[in-house]
């Protein structure tokens, strides 16, 4: 079965797209995707293939997840997301465990973003969130991004506290991809509860990485957005309590 899927992936591959994706996902020396290799397959084709193979055994899915090819790993994650969505609790636990034990292969932002909310966030929604706080302090950039993106699932349920606390942990992070992710989640909080986002920003915005702040306030009216960027919004020095802190 694995050989069949690999043949289908090869048939969908394209050299020109592969060369473009190698550059787009920063695979050069010293870049965040250093050493990753691409077949040259676009996401819609991979999603179609995932639907076709959503019932493959977990051992085949894991072998795809551990492939040297980026698209194989993305295909595996898309299949796991589909499996998780209709799984019983025992199988959801297995998928979550499989995911968390293979994070070294979930090693670019698209791999994280297409899977972390729908597996890690969904699984931990009504469970202890401590794994996310451990990941938020991980030395691996992709585990830190998993921690951030998993909270997207909570935000969509109007549960904001973990997203805000993890964003606070990552205020001193040195990676731009983490700043973008945290700012994006803050913006998502604001789309559902603007007061919650602004209470958070008024405490932290003056020491927030510029990219994180820009992402967080992207949808603000221009005048308000400029006041944040210029540092002229009155700061609130009192911490906003969250459920975890109480």
N, C-alpha and C positions, 0 to 999 in steps of 0.2 A: 504493500500500500504506500509506503514511503517513497519507493521508486516511482510509482505512478504520479504522486504529487510533485516530486522533483522534476519529472518530465514535463508536467503541466507548467511548472514555474519556468523551466527553461524555454518552453515555447512562447511564454508571455514576455520574455526578457528582450531588452533592446539596448544596444551599445550606447547610442546617443543619450537615452534617458539615464543609463547607468553613470555616464560621465557627468551629466548635469547633477544627479543626486549626490555623487561623490563630493562635488563642490558645495552644494546646498546644505548638506549635513556636516560640513566642516571636518573632513576626514584627513586633512593634511597633518604633517608633523607639528605637535604641540597644540593642535586644535581639539575641541571637546569630543569629536568623533574619530579621533586618530585611529587609522588602521581598519576602519569598518569598510566592508566591500558590498557593492550593490549589483543586483542583476539588471536593474532598469525596468521595474514594474511599477505602475501607478496604483494608488490606493484603491480606486473603484474596482479595478480588476482583482485586487487581493480580497476585497470585501465579498465579491461575487464567489471567489474560490473558497473563502471561509464558509459561506453559507452552504456550498456544495459539500464540504468536508466536515461539517460541524459535528458529525457523529463518529469521527475517527477515534481510536483508542487513545488513552492518555499517554501511553508510552511513545506513540508516534508524534503526538503533540509536543511532548517534551523534547524529542529529538529535533524537531523543527525549531523549537525555542533555543536550542543550543547550537544551531547552525552558524557557520561563519557568515552567511548571507543575511543582510539586514531584512530583506523582504520575507525570508523564511521565518525569521523571528517575529516580524509583525503579523504574518499569517497565523502563527501559533497563538499569539496574544488575541487576535480577533476571534479565533476559534474558541479560546478559553472564555472570552466575554460572552459569546453565544451560549456556550455550555452552562456557564454560571447562571445566566438569566432564567433558565428553565430547570435548574438542578434542585434536588431535595437538599435538606440541610447537611446531611453527611457528605454529599458530593461537593457542596459549596465549601465545606471545611477542607476537603482534599484539594480543590482548585486553589483556594487561598494559600494553603501550605506549599503547593507546587510553585505558585507565583513567588512567594516570599523566600523560597530556597533557591530561586534562580535569578535573583535580581542582577547578578553580574552580567546576565545576557540581555537585560532590559536596559540598554545602555545608550539610548538617545532620546531626545525629548518627544518625538512622535510615538515611540514605543511606550513611554510612560503615559503620555496624555491620552492615548487611545485605550488604555487598560486600567490604570490605577483607580480612577473614580468608580469604575463598574465592577471591579473585583475587590480591591482592598477597601475602598470607601464603603461599598455595599456590604461587605462582610462585617466590618467593624462598626457599622452604624448603630447597632444596639449592643455593642460589646465594649470592653475596655479599650481605650484608644492608645494605651501605652506604646504599642509597636510603632505608632506614628511619631511619637516623641523621641523614641530611640533612633528612628530613621532621620528625623530632623537634625539630629546631632551626629549623623554618620559622616565619615570621611569621604564617602562615595557621593558624588554630586547627584547621581541618578536616584539613589535612595532618598536623598533630601527632596528631590523633585517629586518622588512618589508620595512622600509625606504631605507635601503641599497639595498636589492634585487629588489625593484621596479625599481631602476635605470638600471638594466640589460636590460630592454626593451629599454630604451633610448640609451644605449651603442650600442645595435644591430642596431640602426638607425644612428650610428656615431654621437650621441649627448652625450658629455662627461661631461659637466660642472656640472650638478647636482650630478653626481656620485663623482666627485672630491670634491665638496663643502661639501657633506654629510660625505665623508671620513674624511675631515678636522675637522668637528664638533666632530667626534667620535675618534679623536686621543687620547683623555684622558679617553676613556671608559675603564671600569675595567673588562669587560667580554671577555673572549677568543673567544667565538662564534661570537662576534661583530668584533673582530680583524680579524678573519678568513674571515668573509663575506666582510669586507671592502677591505682587501688585495686581495681577489678573484676578486672583481669588478675593482680594479686598474690593476690587471693582464689582465682582459678582455679589458680594455681601451688600454693597451699596445699592445695587439694582433691586434688592429685595427689602433692605432696611437701611435707608440713607443715614438715618440718625446714628445707627450702630457703627457704620463706617466712619462717619465724621467724628464721633466720640473717640474712636481709636486713632484717627489721624491727628487730632488735636493734641494727643499725648506724644505721638511718635514721629510726626512728619518731619520735624527739623533734623532728626538724625537718621532718617530713612534714606537708603540709597536712591539716587536720582531716578534711576530706571524704575524702581519699585513705585516711587511716588507718581511718576508720569503715568504708569499703567493704572494705578489706583484711582486717579482723578480724571482719567481720559474722557469720561462722559459728563463731567461737571460743566456748568455754564462757563463760558470763556473768562468772565471777570473773576469768578471764584477760583477757577483753575490757576489763573495768573497770580492770585494772592497767595495760594499755596506754594507755587513755584518761587515766588519772591520772599517767602517766609514771613508774610505780613498777616497771617491768620493767628488770632489769639490762641496761645497754647493752653492746654489743660494739663496741669502737672499731677493731677490725681489719677491713680490707676482705676480703670473700669473693671469691676469684678466680673469674673466668668464663672461658669458652673464648676470648672475644675479647680478654681482658686478658692471657692467658698468652703 
